[in-house]
Amino acid sequence: MSERFSTLFKVTGNLYRSGSPLIISAGALLKDNQTSKVLVQLKFKSISDKPIKAVKISLNTFDITNVPVGRKVEYQYLDLNVKRNDEFGSKEAIPLSLDTIRSYSVKIINVVYSDGSLWEASDDAEWLPLAAQQKLSIVLKDDELVTQYLIETSDKSNYIPAESNDLWMCSCGAINHKNEAKCCACKCSFGILNKNLDIPILTEKKKIRIEKNKIAEKEKIEKAKFAEEKRKSRNKKLAIRISVIAVSIILVATAFVVINNNIIIPNNKYKEAVDYYNIKKYTEAVELLTELGNFKDSADIMNECNYQNALTLMDKKQYANALEIFSKLDNYKDSVSLIDESNYAYAEEYLYKGELNSAYGLYMNLYMKLPDYKNVQERIAQIKPYLSMSGRWKEVESIVSSNGFCDVKVVFDESNAVFLNLGSFGKLRLIGNETEKTSLPSGNEYYFSFSDSYLNLNFNFVDGRIDTTTYQRESVY
């Protein structure tokens, strides 16, 4: 994508006239490639000690053959607060009325200071570029000479100082009036800057400095060598002392490690475990107490934590987890009887869920151990006839119609095959036994398995068909 603006013309050099508080440091004529309009941008730099609040300029414009075109353009920069060495103007565009303008000349008409005073330029004043400064590195052509010049003047020096009109340019690049003894920026005087440009003298100073640096570097190496020898000698004398001290430190450190590992750390863990026990965080307490082994009464506290944890799991009906813990407590308190109680509660939970085989196994374990425990014998007698039942639907025992619904009671026979002849009914869905059949053709046999002695199914007649909408299992006991 092309640039929005093209540069048609540039103002070269720092434009200045005697006595001006400003320098025209840059300028350009730009063309807007979208609108074909032309505009001027200028940049000014203040060399006045008095703050400036407004500037008025004039532009003479020329066509491509350098023939004047259009009227003189005047423009004002207002509401400024420009101090010494400040730059301004580059962010303002001055639009021109003629698109054929290809160059211009610029003059400052007047400057208004912050105190209200005015500086005005005469109409015949000519604005000319200041002499360009040369870089030190180009003129001196020796990095060591440049370094020496910086030592003699200022570390900000970068240019050869120069004079132009009623101004002088410092080696730091700042512009000063001839009546100013020192630079407004780096505070070096023009005399010292020029004086140190005497190449023979500067070269001699450079040689002296380099020689001194060589001597200083040699002395530094010798001192370092002497210090190293002295250090080695001192180290030999200290070797025996250090060995003795090292052995002592090792003994003390070993003693500390033994005390820390066997007393301090275990005590801290023990205290932390007791704190967990007191706030009923038994699992966290057991983890710490397991690490402590036989430290103090850790084993006793761990048994109590496990016991309390198992009781909490029983209250939450997490019988399998409770049984696992109680079985590891041996004869601690009433753990043995709580194992029986947990097994019974676990069996009751399986029975309530209809998981008869699992319930039967737990009841039988209790019966083998404690034949008379609670109603274990009664539960076994109730469950045994229905273990692994997979009975056939012998008949539809009854159909009772009420409010558009039919209650159908289905009864099993003793065979292992289960079938249902739908006859003239075409839709049936059984929910609750992980079985679902829908849109079944009439007159066929379909097989299902159930663990109950019978089921209650609620049917709803829909367009001459039966649609099962609910299912409720009746208990076997």
KOLROKE-174416 format. One line per field, with one value per residue (C-alpha): residue number from 1; residue in three letters; x, y, z. Coordinates in steps of 0.05 Angstrom, whole numbers, plus 5000, padded with zeros to 4 digits. Layout:
// residues N
k = (NUM/...)
r = (Ala/...)
c1 = (X/...)
c2 = (Y/...)
c3 = (Z/...)
// end
This chain:
// residues 477
k = (1/2/3/4/5/6/7/8/9/10/11/12/13/14/15/16/17/18/19/20/21/22/23/24/25/26/27/28/29/30/31/32/33/34/35/36/37/38/39/40/41/42/43/44/45/46/47/48/49/50/51/52/53/54/55/56/57/58/59/60/61/62/63/64/65/66/67/68/69/70/71/72/73/74/75/76/77/78/79/80/81/82/83/84/85/86/87/88/89/90/91/92/93/94/95/96/97/98/99/100/101/102/103/104/105/106/107/108/109/110/111/112/113/114/115/116/117/118/119/120/121/122/123/124/125/126/127/128/129/130/131/132/133/134/135/136/137/138/139/140/141/142/143/144/145/146/147/148/149/150/151/152/153/154/155/156/157/158/159/160/161/162/163/164/165/166/167/168/169/170/171/172/173/174/175/176/177/178/179/180/181/182/183/184/185/186/187/188/189/190/191/192/193/194/195/196/197/198/199/200/201/202/203/204/205/206/207/208/209/210/211/212/213/214/215/216/217/218/219/220/221/222/223/224/225/226/227/228/229/230/231/232/233/234/235/236/237/238/239/240/241/242/243/244/245/246/247/248/249/250/251/252/253/254/255/256/257/258/259/260/261/262/263/264/265/266/267/268/269/270/271/272/273/274/275/276/277/278/279/280/281/282/283/284/285/286/287/288/289/290/291/292/293/294/295/296/297/298/299/300/301/302/303/304/305/306/307/308/309/310/311/312/313/314/315/316/317/318/319/320/321/322/323/324/325/326/327/328/329/330/331/332/333/334/335/336/337/338/339/340/341/342/343/344/345/346/347/348/349/350/351/352/353/354/355/356/357/358/359/360/361/362/363/364/365/366/367/368/369/370/371/372/373/374/375/376/377/378/379/380/381/382/383/384/385/386/387/388/389/390/391/392/393/394/395/396/397/398/399/400/401/402/403/404/405/406/407/408/409/410/411/412/413/414/415/416/417/418/419/420/421/422/423/424/425/426/427/428/429/430/431/432/433/434/435/436/437/438/439/440/441/442/443/444/445/446/447/448/449/450/451/452/453/454/455/456/457/458/459/460/461/462/463/464/465/466/467/468/469/470/471/472/473/474/475/476/477)
r = (Met/Ser/Glu/Arg/Phe/Ser/Thr/Leu/Phe/Lys/Val/Thr/Gly/Asn/Leu/Tyr/Arg/Ser/Gly/Ser/Pro/Leu/Ile/Ile/Ser/Ala/Gly/Ala/Leu/Leu/Lys/Asp/Asn/Gln/Thr/Ser/Lys/Val/Leu/Val/Gln/Leu/Lys/Phe/Lys/Ser/Ile/Ser/Asp/Lys/Pro/Ile/Lys/Ala/Val/Lys/Ile/Ser/Leu/Asn/Thr/Phe/Asp/Ile/Thr/Asn/Val/Pro/Val/Gly/Arg/Lys/Val/Glu/Tyr/Gln/Tyr/Leu/Asp/Leu/Asn/Val/Lys/Arg/Asn/Asp/Glu/Phe/Gly/Ser/Lys/Glu/Ala/Ile/Pro/Leu/Ser/Leu/Asp/Thr/Ile/Arg/Ser/Tyr/Ser/Val/Lys/Ile/Ile/Asn/Val/Val/Tyr/Ser/Asp/Gly/Ser/Leu/Trp/Glu/Ala/Ser/Asp/Asp/Ala/Glu/Trp/Leu/Pro/Leu/Ala/Ala/Gln/Gln/Lys/Leu/Ser/Ile/Val/Leu/Lys/Asp/Asp/Glu/Leu/Val/Thr/Gln/Tyr/Leu/Ile/Glu/Thr/Ser/Asp/Lys/Ser/Asn/Tyr/Ile/Pro/Ala/Glu/Ser/Asn/Asp/Leu/Trp/Met/Cys/Ser/Cys/Gly/Ala/Ile/Asn/His/Lys/Asn/Glu/Ala/Lys/Cys/Cys/Ala/Cys/Lys/Cys/Ser/Phe/Gly/Ile/Leu/Asn/Lys/Asn/Leu/Asp/Ile/Pro/Ile/Leu/Thr/Glu/Lys/Lys/Lys/Ile/Arg/Ile/Glu/Lys/Asn/Lys/Ile/Ala/Glu/Lys/Glu/Lys/Ile/Glu/Lys/Ala/Lys/Phe/Ala/Glu/Glu/Lys/Arg/Lys/Ser/Arg/Asn/Lys/Lys/Leu/Ala/Ile/Arg/Ile/Ser/Val/Ile/Ala/Val/Ser/Ile/Ile/Leu/Val/Ala/Thr/Ala/Phe/Val/Val/Ile/Asn/Asn/Asn/Ile/Ile/Ile/Pro/Asn/Asn/Lys/Tyr/Lys/Glu/Ala/Val/Asp/Tyr/Tyr/Asn/Ile/Lys/Lys/Tyr/Thr/Glu/Ala/Val/Glu/Leu/Leu/Thr/Glu/Leu/Gly/Asn/Phe/Lys/Asp/Ser/Ala/Asp/Ile/Met/Asn/Glu/Cys/Asn/Tyr/Gln/Asn/Ala/Leu/Thr/Leu/Met/Asp/Lys/Lys/Gln/Tyr/Ala/Asn/Ala/Leu/Glu/Ile/Phe/Ser/Lys/Leu/Asp/Asn/Tyr/Lys/Asp/Ser/Val/Ser/Leu/Ile/Asp/Glu/Ser/Asn/Tyr/Ala/Tyr/Ala/Glu/Glu/Tyr/Leu/Tyr/Lys/Gly/Glu/Leu/Asn/Ser/Ala/Tyr/Gly/Leu/Tyr/Met/Asn/Leu/Tyr/Met/Lys/Leu/Pro/Asp/Tyr/Lys/Asn/Val/Gln/Glu/Arg/Ile/Ala/Gln/Ile/Lys/Pro/Tyr/Leu/Ser/Met/Ser/Gly/Arg/Trp/Lys/Glu/Val/Glu/Ser/Ile/Val/Ser/Ser/Asn/Gly/Phe/Cys/Asp/Val/Lys/Val/Val/Phe/Asp/Glu/Ser/Asn/Ala/Val/Phe/Leu/Asn/Leu/Gly/Ser/Phe/Gly/Lys/Leu/Arg/Leu/Ile/Gly/Asn/Glu/Thr/Glu/Lys/Thr/Ser/Leu/Pro/Ser/Gly/Asn/Glu/Tyr/Tyr/Phe/Ser/Phe/Ser/Asp/Ser/Tyr/Leu/Asn/Leu/Asn/Phe/Asn/Phe/Val/Asp/Gly/Arg/Ile/Asp/Thr/Thr/Thr/Tyr/Gln/Arg/Glu/Ser/Val/Tyr)
c1 = (5000/5028/5045/4993/5042/5099/5155/5161/5212/5257/5288/5363/5405/5389/5362/5380/5386/5424/5389/5333/5310/5292/5326/5286/5316/5276/5220/5184/5130/5084/5032/4970/4965/4892/4869/4928/4930/4998/5018/5079/5111/5165/5207/5236/5287/5291/5358/5325/5330/5261/5201/5162/5086/5072/5107/5085/5116/5109/5117/5133/5111/5138/5118/5160/5200/5214/5166/5127/5054/4997/4997/5045/5020/5022/5014/5015/5037/4996/4990/5063/5107/5175/5239/5313/5333/5259/5234/5163/5121/5133/5064/5027/5010/5000/4952/4966/4911/4947/4963/5017/5064/5129/5176/5175/5218/5203/5215/5198/5159/5156/5162/5119/5152/5114/5123/5087/5149/5159/5216/5206/5249/5261/5230/5297/5326/5354/5350/5411/5435/5486/5553/5549/5591/5641/5645/5706/5718/5722/5770/5816/5815/5841/5797/5850/5854/5778/5781/5835/5793/5733/5779/5803/5733/5669/5645/5588/5635/5618/5632/5686/5664/5647/5625/5570/5541/5531/5529/5578/5564/5590/5623/5562/5518/5484/5477/5499/5503/5573/5562/5553/5619/5597/5553/5480/5480/5547/5577/5643/5674/5687/5759/5775/5741/5784/5847/5844/5840/5915/5933/6007/5990/5930/5974/6027/5974/5948/6017/6028/5960/5972/6041/6011/5957/6010/6050/5986/5965/6035/6031/5961/5987/6046/6001/5953/6012/6038/5968/5960/6027/6009/5941/5973/6021/5965/5923/5979/5982/5907/5901/5911/5865/5812/5818/5807/5749/5719/5722/5689/5635/5622/5614/5567/5528/5522/5497/5447/5423/5413/5375/5336/5316/5301/5273/5256/5223/5185/5161/5136/5100/5071/5043/5015/4982/4950/4924/4892/4862/4831/4797/4773/4817/4834/4862/4914/4932/4941/4988/5035/5029/5047/5113/5127/5123/5132/5149/5117/5044/5037/5011/4955/4934/4935/4889/4840/4843/4828/4772/4739/4748/4713/4655/4649/4647/4592/4551/4560/4538/4606/4606/4660/4711/4691/4699/4769/4791/4757/4789/4858/4844/4844/4811/4815/4755/4692/4720/4701/4627/4627/4653/4590/4546/4578/4568/4495/4483/4520/4475/4412/4434/4444/4375/4343/4375/4350/4420/4400/4463/4508/4461/4456/4531/4539/4480/4511/4579/4545/4505/4567/4599/4538/4477/4431/4455/4393/4345/4399/4364/4298/4333/4368/4301/4268/4321/4341/4281/4294/4369/4387/4313/4299/4226/4177/4118/4067/4005/3976/3942/3897/3881/3844/3825/3819/3820/3850/3906/3912/3947/3975/4003/4052/4072/4133/4132/4189/4222/4285/4255/4218/4173/4117/4067/4043/3983/3948/3988/4044/4081/4115/4172/4200/4240/4280/4312/4359/4311/4275/4234/4192/4147/4145/4107/4045/4042/4116/4152/4203/4249/4265/4299/4278/4302/4235/4178/4130/4125/4072/4069/4025/4001/3967/3925/3947/3912/3893/3963/3994/4048/4085/4095/4116/4146/4145/4180/4146/4190/4199/4191)
c2 = (5000/5068/5122/5175/5233/5247/5296/5349/5396/5402/5461/5447/5467/5508/5575/5636/5711/5755/5768/5717/5679/5620/5575/5543/5474/5436/5442/5402/5410/5349/5324/5286/5229/5219/5291/5320/5379/5406/5428/5455/5427/5466/5454/5509/5509/5563/5594/5646/5647/5679/5631/5641/5638/5655/5658/5689/5667/5681/5635/5653/5597/5576/5529/5474/5527/5566/5622/5654/5631/5652/5703/5706/5658/5680/5631/5636/5585/5602/5582/5559/5551/5542/5545/5546/5488/5465/5446/5456/5461/5392/5367/5425/5425/5490/5478/5514/5534/5518/5446/5469/5495/5455/5496/5554/5602/5617/5676/5690/5756/5763/5726/5740/5723/5699/5767/5801/5832/5826/5811/5832/5817/5870/5857/5854/5804/5743/5674/5633/5565/5560/5528/5452/5422/5366/5304/5295/5224/5248/5305/5272/5203/5170/5140/5153/5226/5232/5200/5250/5308/5283/5279/5350/5380/5341/5270/5300/5325/5298/5355/5405/5472/5526/5598/5623/5693/5717/5646/5591/5517/5475/5407/5377/5404/5460/5529/5590/5665/5695/5736/5670/5649/5577/5528/5530/5453/5424/5487/5483/5548/5560/5579/5512/5473/5508/5506/5430/5422/5435/5368/5364/5381/5334/5279/5289/5285/5222/5189/5209/5181/5115/5107/5121/5070/5018/5032/5029/4964/4934/4956/4927/4860/4860/4878/4822/4773/4794/4789/4719/4696/4726/4692/4624/4633/4652/4593/4545/4572/4568/4498/4462/4510/4502/4426/4427/4475/4434/4370/4407/4435/4366/4337/4393/4387/4312/4321/4373/4327/4271/4316/4348/4282/4244/4298/4365/4341/4283/4331/4380/4325/4296/4364/4375/4306/4320/4386/4349/4298/4354/4385/4316/4313/4240/4222/4277/4258/4184/4203/4240/4188/4132/4168/4174/4099/4086/4159/4173/4149/4157/4086/4096/4163/4132/4075/4127/4168/4106/4086/4155/4158/4091/4115/4177/4133/4090/4153/4171/4099/4086/4016/3986/4039/4033/3957/3964/4008/3968/3903/3933/3955/3884/3888/3963/3985/3955/3949/3875/3888/3949/3904/3861/3923/3951/3885/3883/3955/3942/3881/3921/3974/3921/3892/3961/3970/3901/3873/3807/3766/3817/3824/3748/3740/3790/3760/3691/3716/3744/3679/3636/3680/3699/3656/3695/3765/3810/3783/3753/3685/3717/3759/3697/3660/3718/3727/3656/3638/3698/3691/3697/3692/3697/3676/3675/3721/3667/3710/3779/3770/3830/3892/3948/4009/4076/4146/4122/4082/4006/3973/3907/3858/3808/3744/3699/3623/3577/3568/3606/3631/3696/3716/3765/3756/3825/3800/3859/3911/3943/3989/3971/4003/3974/4024/4004/3939/3968/3941/3982/3959/4006/4000/3923/3885/3848/3773/3761/3738/3784/3764/3804/3788/3813/3801/3815/3766/3810/3880/3933/3968/4028/4029/4084/4071/4113/4103/4032/4015/4009/4061/4047/4114/4093/4034/4017/3956/3922/3894/3819/3817)
c3 = (5000/4979/5030/5046/5037/4988/5002/4947/4978/5040/5077/5084/5143/5205/5179/5220/5219/5268/5334/5322/5384/5340/5289/5232/5241/5188/5138/5084/5030/5030/4981/5005/4955/4970/4960/4918/4967/4989/5059/5097/5160/5198/5259/5302/5360/5413/5430/5476/5551/5554/5545/5480/5475/5401/5333/5267/5201/5127/5067/4995/4948/4880/4823/4791/4751/4815/4793/4850/4853/4897/4953/5012/5066/5139/5196/5272/5324/5386/5460/5465/5525/5492/5534/5515/5468/5462/5392/5366/5302/5272/5292/5258/5183/5144/5086/5020/4971/4906/4887/4838/4892/4892/4938/4987/5028/5101/5147/5219/5224/5299/5365/5427/5495/5555/5590/5531/5499/5424/5377/5305/5244/5190/5122/5087/5136/5100/5133/5117/5139/5196/5184/5192/5247/5233/5276/5321/5296/5223/5237/5289/5256/5319/5373/5426/5405/5410/5479/5500/5475/5516/5578/5567/5552/5566/5558/5517/5462/5394/5344/5327/5357/5306/5298/5251/5248/5320/5347/5366/5365/5423/5414/5448/5391/5430/5397/5438/5430/5423/5486/5526/5556/5570/5534/5556/5556/5577/5609/5571/5546/5473/5489/5523/5468/5415/5457/5463/5388/5383/5352/5373/5446/5445/5416/5470/5524/5493/5494/5567/5586/5549/5581/5650/5636/5617/5681/5722/5690/5703/5776/5781/5755/5803/5861/5842/5837/5905/5935/5906/5935/6002/5999/5985/6042/6089/6065/6082/6153/6159/6130/6196/6233/6179/6183/6258/6251/6194/6236/6293/6247/6218/6287/6308/6243/6250/6321/6296/6240/6290/6338/6282/6250/6314/6360/6327/6263/6296/6351/6299/6260/6324/6344/6274/6276/6344/6317/6258/6307/6349/6288/6264/6203/6216/6147/6150/6222/6202/6145/6193/6249/6200/6185/6261/6274/6349/6367/6435/6434/6358/6349/6401/6371/6301/6324/6353/6289/6246/6294/6291/6216/6208/6252/6208/6145/6176/6190/6116/6096/6065/6095/6049/6069/6143/6141/6110/6169/6224/6198/6210/6282/6310/6379/6388/6430/6399/6328/6323/6338/6292/6236/6246/6249/6185/6148/6169/6148/6082/6069/6085/6035/5980/5997/5992/5923/5900/5894/5925/5910/5944/6004/6010/6013/6069/6109/6102/6127/6189/6198/6196/6249/6291/6274/6320/6299/6292/6237/6193/6189/6169/6115/6086/6083/6048/5995/5978/5934/5889/5878/5804/5785/5711/5708/5650/5649/5663/5655/5659/5725/5722/5682/5716/5675/5709/5680/5614/5648/5657/5716/5689/5740/5709/5747/5736/5729/5750/5683/5662/5597/5598/5541/5528/5472/5457/5418/5388/5426/5386/5436/5501/5541/5606/5649/5710/5687/5634/5581/5528/5469/5427/5366/5369/5315/5341/5351/5366/5430/5465/5521/5584/5651/5719/5791/5823/5837/5799/5770/5769/5701/5686/5614/5574/5513/5453/5386/5401/5426/5496/5514/5579/5615/5685/5720/5795/5825/5884/5939/5944/6019)
// end
